[in-house]
Amino acid sequence: MIKKTNERPIFPFVSIVGQEEMKLSLILNVIDPKIGGVMIMGDRGTGKSTIVRALVDLLPPIDVVENDPYNSDPYDSELMSEDIIEKVNNKEKLNIIQIKTPMVDLPLGATEDRVCGTIDIEKAISEGIKAFEPGLLAQANRGILYVDEVNLLDDHLVDVLLDSAASGWNTVEREGISICHPAKFILIGSGNPEEGELRPQLLDRFGMHALIKTLKEPNLRVKIVQQREEFDKNPVEFKAKYNEEQEKLKERIVKARQKIKTIKMNYELLEKISQVCSELNVDGLRGDLVTSRASKALVAFEGREEVTPKDIFTIITLCLRHRLRKDPLESVDSGQKVQETFKKVFGYN
């Protein structure tokens, strides 16, 4: 059974006009969360938050242990809280329910305690026991954590989020209590470049970087305005129009998730990806790893078996543009630089 919740209606993902680069990077991260999340930078009012919130409707419901604040997976010990592991070891029966994949919004003014969790003072005073109160990272386990205006968030909080996203665990040390719980989520950040950039070492931790620009074509702009008005008038009717398309896309994502482990990639292609990263002076090996994972996710999404240079060309800009060192005197856009280097190394036209 699926738990009912009083949710506000969400704009259907498939009805969103344009912004293909952003939509692709989100879908690939849903297929393979190991890609490492998406950083979305773009002008204000371009639908960044709308698209991210629409993503959750494409994800299948998940099995969780009832009344567990960490959304523990009843079948995978890596995604179980300590309490649930103890119950499993004691051969206790677990009540399993299905819930919608969690989507947690991180408010801009959130404190570290609210994000990571804190001591339950009420229990400490009334019952005299030290108890832990889980934070937003616990709620986001096995789901999506969305940070709007991530470039305005305190650097140390961004560090905490990125560490948890990379390791899949959150460790809290407070008042003599040490607790570790699963926090495996897809991290999505968005921001407006006018309000400042993220530090390069933080930016590098995001798997992909999508750039969003305001659409210039008048007919597309009119279509977006009409769609929004139609949705605001009758959200249920508007969503029903796109149900079939949404279900097809959801099915493709589920199949791609199952297929991704079987995707093959030629050693020669891996070598050329590393050559591109090397020629672009990309620090570290994250660029190589993410490009390889994203190209496999794309092939799985398209229902094929093997990665081709075209697949790598499709995603390599998204994976590398934010890892290039900024040169204030250079007039060439970082995305264009990635594409030119790719074409040179791969001999691709």
Secondary structure by P-SEA (a helix, b strand, c coil): ccccccccccccccccccaaaaaaaaaaaaacccccbbbbbbccccaaaaaaaaccccccbbbbcccccccccccccccccaaaaaaaaacccccccccccbbbbbcccccccccccccaaaaaaaccbbbbbbccccccccbbbbbcccccccaaaaaaaaaaaaacbbbbbcccbbbbbbbbbbbbbbbbcccccccaaaaaaccbbbbbbccccaaaaaaaaaaaaaaaacaaaaaaaaaaaaaaaaaaaaaaaaacccbbbbaaaaaaaaaaaaaacccccaaaaaaaaaaaaaaaaaccccccaaaaaacccccccccccccccccccaaaaaaaaaaaaaccc
